Amino acid sequence: MNQSGHVLVVEDDDLERKALITRLKSEGFTVFGAESADKAFSYVDEEINVVLSDLHMGDVSGIDLLNLWKQRKPDTHFIVLTGETGSAAAVQAMKAGAYDYINKPINVEELAMLIKRAIDSTRKEREIEDLRRRLDQSSDSTKSSASPSKCGTSTRESSAPRPSIPPSWCWRVRHG
């Protein structure tokens, strides 16, 4: 089962990091690991779809990593891992721009679904952007071929009555 997503696991606990990497690989993801935010940032130029980051690690927190990463790669989704049971950490992560958060101990099946949703979200955003770009290009060619003199009048030469082109449509053609 190939999820076709690249995931970076940032966890300072070796056992947890290695366990997550192994489990996520078995779910079909391509997985990289880093024990610190500094090491994780060395992956910023790689094709990483989702970063799973522990909230509290050494000198640089998961939130700090999120902020630094988003400056270079704003489309990368972050899922923050936290051992805290309160909602304050989750609120902090979401305010910083995290896609979501998950509490430890981690349910790997739930995490895999969350990662898949994040990757699908990115794909949909790119598809929407592509469609908007194509629509804009199509609209530009329509604008140049639209004749303002025909707006509000019938475009057919026959004597049979035909509804006129609504002026609001003409405005959209001219102005997008």
C-alpha positions in Angstrom: 0.0 0.0 0.0 1.8 3.1 -1.2 0.6 6.3 0.3 3.1 8.2 -1.9 3.9 10.8 0.7 7.2 11.9 2.2 7.1 12.3 6.0 9.8 13.7 8.3 9.6 12.5 11.9 11.3 14.9 14.3 11.5 13.3 17.8 14.3 13.6 20.3 13.5 10.2 21.9 15.4 7.6 19.8 13.0 4.7 20.6 9.9 6.7 19.8 11.4 8.1 16.5 12.6 4.7 15.3 9.2 3.1 16.2 7.3 5.8 14.3 9.6 5.6 11.3 9.2 1.8 11.1 5.4 1.9 11.6 4.9 4.7 9.0 7.1 2.9 6.5 4.8 -0.2 7.0 1.9 2.1 6.1 3.5 2.9 2.8 5.1 6.3 3.4 8.6 7.3 2.6 9.9 8.4 6.0 12.9 10.3 7.2 14.0 10.9 10.8 15.7 13.7 12.7 16.5 13.9 16.4 16.5 17.7 16.7 15.1 20.7 15.0 18.5 21.6 13.6 18.8 18.2 12.0 15.2 18.4 10.7 15.9 21.8 9.1 18.6 20.1 6.9 15.6 18.4 5.1 13.9 21.7 4.2 15.0 21.5 0.6 13.8 17.9 0.2 10.3 17.0 -1.0 8.6 16.6 2.4 4.8 16.6 2.4 4.3 16.3 6.2 6.5 17.0 9.2 5.7 15.3 12.4 7.4 17.2 15.1 7.5 16.7 18.9 6.5 19.8 20.7 9.3 19.9 23.2 12.8 19.0 22.1 16.1 20.4 23.4 16.8 24.1 22.6 14.4 24.5 19.7 10.7 23.6 20.1 8.5 22.1 17.5 6.7 25.4 17.2 10.0 27.1 16.5 10.8 24.5 13.8 7.3 25.0 12.4 7.8 28.8 12.1 11.3 28.4 10.5 10.2 25.8 8.1 7.0 27.7 7.0 9.2 30.7 6.0 10.9 28.5 3.4 8.2 25.9 2.6 4.8 27.3 3.5 2.9 24.4 1.8 4.4 21.7 4.1 1.9 20.5 6.6 3.0 20.1 10.2 1.5 17.7 12.7 2.6 18.4 16.2 3.2 15.5 18.6 2.6 16.3 22.3 2.7 14.5 25.5 0.7 17.2 27.2 -2.9 16.4 28.0 -4.2 20.0 28.1 -5.4 21.9 25.2 -3.0 24.8 25.6 -0.3 23.0 23.6 -2.7 22.2 20.8 -4.0 25.8 20.7 -0.4 27.0 20.5 0.4 24.7 17.7 -2.7 25.5 15.7 -2.1 29.3 16.1 1.4 28.8 14.8 0.1 27.2 11.6 0.1 23.4 12.4 -2.2 21.3 10.2 -3.1 19.3 13.3 -1.8 17.8 16.5 -1.9 14.4 18.1 -1.4 13.4 21.7 1.0 10.8 22.9 0.8 7.8 23.2 0.3 7.8 19.4 -2.3 5.6 17.7 -0.4 4.9 14.4 -3.5 4.1 12.4 -5.0 7.4 13.4 -1.8 9.2 12.6 -1.5 7.5 9.2 -5.1 8.7 8.4 -4.2 12.2 9.5 -1.0 12.2 7.3 -3.0 11.0 4.3 -5.6 13.7 4.8 -2.8 16.3 5.0 -1.2 15.0 1.8 -4.7 14.9 0.0 -5.3 18.5 1.2 -2.1 19.6 -0.5 -3.0 17.8 -3.7 -6.4 19.4 -3.7 -5.0 22.9 -3.1 -2.6 22.4 -6.0 -5.4 21.1 -8.2 -7.6 24.1 -7.3 -4.7 26.5 -8.0 -4.1 24.8 -11.4 -7.8 25.1 -12.3 -7.8 28.8 -11.3 -4.8 29.5 -13.4 -6.4 27.7 -16.4 -9.7 29.5 -15.8 -7.8 32.9 -15.7 -6.1 32.0 -19.0 -9.4 31.0 -20.5 -11.0 34.2 -19.2 -8.2 36.3 -20.6 -8.8 34.9 -24.1 -12.6 35.3 -23.7 -12.2 38.9 -22.6 -10.3 39.8 -25.8 -12.8 38.1 -28.0 -16.0 39.4 -26.2 -17.6 42.3 -28.0 -19.0 45.0 -25.8 -21.5 46.0 -28.5 -23.2 42.7 -28.2 -23.9 42.9 -24.4 -27.6 43.5 -23.8 -28.5 42.7 -27.4 -29.4 39.5 -29.3 -26.5 37.9 -31.1 -28.6 36.1 -33.7 -29.6 37.6 -37.1 -33.0 35.9 -37.4 -36.3 37.6 -36.9 -37.3 35.2 -34.1 -37.0 36.8 -30.7 -34.1 35.6 -28.5 -33.3 36.7 -25.0 -30.5 39.2 -24.7 -27.2 38.5 -23.1 -27.5 39.7 -19.5 -25.4 42.7 -18.7 -24.0 41.1 -15.5 -22.5 38.3 -17.7 -20.8 40.9 -19.9 -19.3 42.6 -16.8 -17.9 39.2 -15.7 -16.4 38.6 -19.1 -14.8 42.0 -19.2 -13.7 42.2 -15.5 -13.3 38.6 -14.4 
